[in-house]
């Protein structure tokens, strides 16, 4: 009987620990995009990657510096990193291919 209790407690603790170790897919996407940013861009993002917001939108012409026009009219991720200069230029917005998770361009800033 005591062995069953110990085994049950061990099983519960194992499940709890394994559940706590899972990575959040949104955090993984934020970090993946962060790793693709230039050092110059990262310098103005003092909050790092954890506070970036993720949205999905249809890419439109004129709102980004995407060089591959085949993405226009397609659904992409928009990862918005709060910038230290957002009051002047706006946040740093990266547009990301939904399948490859590669940065395809950046939002235009003032």
C-alpha positions in Angstrom: 0.0 0.0 0.0 2.8 2.4 0.9 4.6 1.6 -2.4 1.4 2.6 -4.3 1.2 5.9 -2.6 4.9 6.7 -3.3 4.4 5.6 -6.9 1.3 7.7 -7.3 3.0 10.8 -5.8 6.0 10.2 -8.0 3.7 10.0 -11.1 1.9 13.2 -10.2 5.2 15.1 -9.7 6.5 13.8 -13.0 3.4 14.9 -14.8 3.6 18.3 -13.2 7.3 18.8 -14.0 6.9 17.7 -17.6 3.9 20.0 -18.1 5.8 22.9 -16.7 8.8 22.4 -19.1 6.7 22.8 -22.3 7.7 25.7 -24.4 5.0 28.1 -25.4 4.7 28.2 -29.2 4.3 32.0 -29.2 7.5 32.4 -27.2 9.3 30.2 -29.6 8.1 32.3 -32.5 9.1 35.5 -30.7 12.6 34.1 -30.0 13.0 32.8 -33.5 12.2 36.2 -35.0 14.4 38.0 -32.4 17.3 35.8 -33.5 16.9 37.0 -37.1 17.0 40.7 -36.2 20.2 42.7 -36.7 22.3 43.8 -33.7 21.5 47.4 -34.7 17.8 46.8 -34.5 18.1 44.9 -31.2 19.9 47.9 -29.6 16.7 49.9 -29.6 14.6 47.1 -28.2 15.5 47.2 -24.5 12.6 44.9 -23.5 13.9 42.1 -25.6 11.7 39.5 -27.3 9.4 38.5 -24.5 7.1 41.5 -24.7 6.6 41.4 -28.5 3.0 41.0 -29.7 2.0 38.5 -32.3 -0.9 39.1 -34.8 -1.9 37.5 -38.0 -2.8 39.7 -40.9 -3.1 39.8 -44.7 -0.1 41.6 -46.0 -0.9 44.7 -48.1 1.3 46.7 -50.4 2.7 49.9 -49.0 2.8 48.9 -45.3 6.1 47.1 -45.3 9.5 46.7 -46.9 8.8 43.1 -48.1 10.8 42.6 -51.3 9.0 39.4 -52.4 5.7 40.7 -53.8 4.3 37.1 -53.8 3.4 37.7 -50.1 1.1 40.6 -50.9 -2.5 39.4 -50.2 -1.3 36.4 -48.1 -1.6 35.8 -44.4 1.6 36.4 -42.4 2.6 36.9 -38.8 3.2 40.4 -37.6 5.6 40.5 -34.6 5.6 43.9 -33.0 8.6 44.7 -30.7 8.2 47.7 -28.4 10.9 50.2 -29.4 12.7 52.7 -27.1 12.0 55.2 -29.9 8.4 54.2 -30.5 7.2 57.7 -29.6 9.2 59.0 -32.6 9.4 56.1 -35.1 6.9 53.5 -33.9 7.5 49.9 -32.9 9.7 47.5 -34.9 7.3 45.3 -36.8 8.6 42.2 -38.5 6.5 40.3 -41.1 7.1 36.6 -40.9 6.2 33.7 -43.2 3.8 31.5 -41.4 5.3 28.2 -42.6 9.1 28.9 -42.5 9.0 31.4 -39.6 11.5 33.5 -41.6 11.4 37.3 -41.5 10.2 38.5 -45.0 10.3 42.2 -44.3 9.7 45.0 -41.8 6.9 47.5 -41.3 7.5 51.0 -42.5 8.4 53.5 -39.7 8.1 57.3 -39.7 
